[in-house]
Amino acid sequence: MRLVELSRSEHGALRIRPDLAEASAATEHLIPLVTTEYRKAATQYPIVFAKHSETGKFSSYVLNGLGLNENLFWTGTELDVTYVPMNVRRQPFYVGSNNALCIDLDSPCVDTSGTKSIVETDGSDSAYLKEMLSVLRDLMTGREATEAFIANLLSLDLLAPILLDIRLDDGTPLRLEGLYGLDEEHLRQLEERSFLQLRQTGHLDLIYAVLMASGQIFRLIRLKNQRIALRRSWHTNSAG
Amino acid sequence: MGTPVRSICIVGGGTAGWLTAGIIAARHASDSGRGLQITLIESETIGIIGVGEGTWPTMRSTLKKMGVSETDFFRECNASFKQGAKFSGWVTGAASDFYYHPLMLPEGFPSLDLAPFWTKYSAEHANAPSFSDAVCFQEAVCESGLAPKLITSAEYAGVANYAYHLDAGRFAAFIREHCVKNLGVRHVVDDVTAVIQSDTGDIDYVETKKSGRLSGDLFIDASGFRSLLLGQTLGVPFVKRDDVLFIDRALAVQVPYEDEQSAIVPHTLSVAQKHGWIWDIGLQSRRGVGYVYSSNHVSADTALEELRAYVGSRHRDLQPRQLEIVAGHRQTFWKGNCVAVGLSGGFLEPLEASALVLIEVSADMISSMMPATRETMDIVAKRFNANTHYRWERIIDFLKLHYILSQRTDSKFWIDNRDPVSIPDSLKEQMELWRHRAPGDQDFMSTNEMFPAASYQYVLFGMGFRMNVDDLPLQRGMENAQRAFSQNATLKSKWTKVLPKNRDLINKIKTHGLQKI
């Protein structure tokens, strides 16, 4: 990654391929997710919580795979999903310190064959850049709301490690480590005062979304088993 | 029904008093007024000794049970991680002479005992690794200056087992705040002027300068070396153990770091000297260094020179504080309605950081066996005394073990320490057995053991002891043993790559905090 502050003049000639943004997620088993996306994401992925490796702080993520660097939705050319998280769509743009707009010059999206540019011929922001800026704005406000939601979950003792013991069709045992989900037992036992607070802050809706999304783990297991079957048949055929 | 025990009066506001208050209050106090009422009297004029800057891993569960956040503990107690002790110079005094007593069991222990396999291997190979290095990955972690966990590890959870180094003064204040604010302990700042007994001999109340009479159904003497209640008032004599452990002086000094980012050593350094040994403990902002020695073997001036040589000429201006200490304990620890916790019960040299853990264990025992009535208190006292005596004997044995295998001949201190007259019979018996087999759990049958068999292995083999393994049928277990040795090598290379530097993690904890889960 090579982040530089975006300059309309200096980077005016850059060409972007937005279709390659999804490729940046090809080997990501976790993609950060903000609360405003929970409902849409819940139709596709499990929503999980994990700690940042440098700070230990919790963020929320969509889960794409059952192992490190595994994205089971990646087909080789795109993400086969109903909803692409904003953190993927915003590629190759980032918000740096002091809210400066930055671009990752190492991103595969920065490509001379690209169809999009950041400025129009008259020097004004392109429609594409405006759209990206709006995604980034949504991400920034979403991030604050997400932090507040997670802080509330932690203070109410509503997060717990996810204990998943999966045995795949080929017999491989799978254990997911470092992932956290809602502590449903604590949620059920929550005193009324806290429950009311969750409802008033709108956090209850988010909790429902996370709960609904938890079943999507079976989608991941199915995809993983399909891959195993595919690989096995490939090996069998080539051996034959 | 008898006379119910409703209130506890703790005399002394040092680490012993506040830890005991916290441990008991976390279990027994309640807002509804039903539980026990706990009052602690802290002197206005008498400072705390503040020994014991090293804990055992038990402190993690003690703090957790008390409801303390580990993040707050790091932020407020100048605390750092401790992953055991490195003993330098104890065997021969040569520069390369060191071994570790880590806080983790040998790989596979106790279902698998690597000791005989290592003994055989090291006899046949000149460049064999040390025992502690061969069976436990923690030594490598310590030698690389690494922390025992990650910023993503939950509070009180670790990759490697760990304890703490802490600033005893700040720690007492930290626990005090928690006790008063969150656990409902009543804090009285005043000086005790008299201790008044009733006709039965029990302590009735203590008279204070400003707060009048303070009574209690149970009194806890945490008054330090003075042993105001148990020793001075109830006349329980002190039993010296200086015939076994010769150390009777301490010179303590606080040594600043080179700069704010200097490495913090993640273990206690215990460096043997000519007439004793030096502890060297890395806190966040400074090191705590002290020379404990035997005044029968060296003059105070010479000892001071030895300490100065250790800390280096840069710190020539530091003025060490001198303490007189006597190894030993009260003849009994709980008499009538009074029980001693901490220095009022006794003292031993800090070789294996037994001071704080003894406070925890005693307070835990008082808390879990809390007598419901005065009538049943004597039964509890009898058990408490038997347990505590047993613990002291085991600690004394284990401390003595560090001395009896030394090969040092550079002073009478080391030679006298090997005199059979100074070695307890219980330790002599163990040593007889261990000539033919390694220490195992079968040698430590009590549920009140302080040190596990593995600790004895680390010290024994670290000190150069070798048992006779010629007649042991080792072939049968060889495969398992080899697997365990290579598992240890795997863990060593894995964790030394992943774990952060000790100071880096502590800085991160102070900035970001650890998660509770």
HADDOCK unambig.tbl for C-alpha pairs under 7 A between the chains (distance, minus, plus):
assign (segid A and resid 51 and name CA) (segid B and resid 152 and name CA) 6.00 0.50 0.50
assign (segid A and resid 53 and name CA) (segid B and resid 152 and name CA) 6.17 0.50 0.50
assign (segid A and resid 54 and name CA) (segid B and resid 151 and name CA) 6.82 0.50 0.50
assign (segid A and resid 55 and name CA) (segid B and resid 151 and name CA) 6.19 0.50 0.50
assign (segid A and resid 55 and name CA) (segid B and resid 508 and name CA) 6.91 0.50 0.50
assign (segid A and resid 55 and name CA) (segid B and resid 512 and name CA) 5.92 0.50 0.50
assign (segid A and resid 56 and name CA) (segid B and resid 151 and name CA) 5.09 0.50 0.50
assign (segid A and resid 56 and name CA) (segid B and resid 152 and name CA) 4.37 0.50 0.50
assign (segid A and resid 56 and name CA) (segid B and resid 514 and name CA) 6.59 0.50 0.50
assign (segid A and resid 56 and name CA) (segid B and resid 515 and name CA) 6.90 0.50 0.50
assign (segid A and resid 160 and name CA) (segid B and resid 517 and name CA) 6.80 0.50 0.50
